């Protein structure tokens, strides 16, 4: 089968990171010939180099805007010339392209849903959100949801039967996060004391991630764990605001900024926290599990599909800083229990969230869609 997998660009986003990692695995499956299609290169990141090195060909439309007749012609010419059997889109703009190709050219279509909700901040974003729903309803043979929570939610939003939506979990490169053995070395390089209880949070510094809930938990957490330290990894538009909120706890909370050594940091920490208000399938929880790190995370989206409460970490109500403090303190005060949970987290992640499994299940969806079209 000849497949065109589409993204707007190779920006440094969660979906793009996953696609850069999984496309070589999809392309390696017998009978699959995969091309990565992008609308333009304007927002390309170093992920574009990973694609170039992967051996998966890339076709860029050079679109100057969403409605670009020249780019559309390039797109349809490519589909016909390369005899593409199926188009698989990954984001708002490519979902719309994909739906049009199915309606006008009859090419089988799959779209992936990476988010719980589309942004509805202004007229433009509302229009795009509606177009995505219409694309799913009338222009997709199947929708892939990255979690069961996304599957259930999107069925309601788009008015789709659940049978039209299949859950395929994202995978990660497990070996990349096998960093626990370098714990002492990493701590020394970072200036962390060998026995300091370290909580890490890896998230963009923006609204919705729950940093403020974590800050509210600090006094109660410090009562039980007086020497606790909290490392915040990430950057974003609300950094200044969050630094101001965290100022009273400057001796506890440390902003590390954007880091390229997240696997090592996870291996050196004692617990990961993710107090988000909304998530689809938070990859950092999978990465923490691969690093044998127990988590405390809010019960939103697909979180409970990754973290098993009381076994691989704790799943707590969103916005509850008291429970957040208590659960973190439970982990930090019982190293044997935390290690047991970390080992269970690694076992769970290894069994479910791998790139080969994601690739295999994705191609199985392709095969079912093509069978519907008699191919």
C-alpha positions, 0 to 999 in steps of 0.5 A: 500500500502506498500511503501519504502521511500528512502534517502541516510542517515539521515544527517542534510539537508533540504530534510532530515528535511522535510522527518523526519517531514512528514513520520509519517503523511504519515504512519498515512494515512489509507491503507499506510504502510511506511518504511524509507530506507537509504543507510548507517548511516555514515552521520546520525544526530539527525534526525535519533533519530526523525525517531526512535521515530516516529514509522516508521521502518527504513531499512538501507542497510549498503552500503560502496559505491554507487556501492556495490553488497552486499548492492544491494542484501540486497535491492532487498531481502528486496523489495521481502520479504516485498512485497513493492508496490512502492519505493519513492526516494529523492536524487541522489543516491537513485534515481539511486537505485530506477530506477534500481529496477523499470527496473529490478524488475518492482516495481512502482517508484516515485522520488522527485526533491528537487533542481533546478539544479544539481552541475556540478563542476567536472566530477563526479558530472556531471556523477551523474547529468546525471544519475539522468536525466536518472533515471527520464526519464527511471526509474520513473513513476512520479516525485514530484517537490517541487515547480512549478518552479522546475517542469517547469525547470526539465521537460526541463532538463530531457526531460519529459512531464509536465504530468509526474511531479506533484508539492507537496509543502513541509509542516512544523510544524506550531505550532513550529513557533507560537512564536510571543507572546514570542517576548519581552521575546526572545529579552530580552534573546538575549540582543536585545532592545525592539524597535530595528528594527531587520532584520534576515537572516537564511541561510547556509554561502556559495555561492549562498545565497546572503549575499554579496548583503545584505551587499551592501544594508546596507549603503542605508538601514541605511540612512533610518533606522539608528538603524537597526540591521541584525542577520545572523543565520547559519554557513558554509564554507564561514563564514570567507570570509563573516565576512571579507566582513561584517567587515565595518558594524560590528555595524550592522551585527551580526553572530549568528552561527548555532542555534537551536532556529530559531522559537524563533528568527523569532518571535522576528525579524521584517523582514526576508531577503533571497537574494538568487541567486537560490532556489527550495522552500526555507523552511525558507520563509514558516517558517517565514510566520508561525511566522507571519514575512514578508519577502523580498526575490529574485524572484528565484525558488519557492520564488514567490509561497510562498511570494505574492509580496506586500501582504505577503512581497516583491519579488525583482530581484536577485542581486539588493541591492538598491531595497533590501534596499528600501523594507526592509526600507519600512517594518521597517518604517511602523510597521502596514503595516509589521504586516498586511503582517505578518498576511497575510503570516501566513494565506497563509502558513496555507492554503498551506504548512502543513505536513498533506497536503503534506502527503495527496498529496504525497499518492495521487500520490502513488495511481495514480502510482499504478493505472497505474500498475493495483494495 
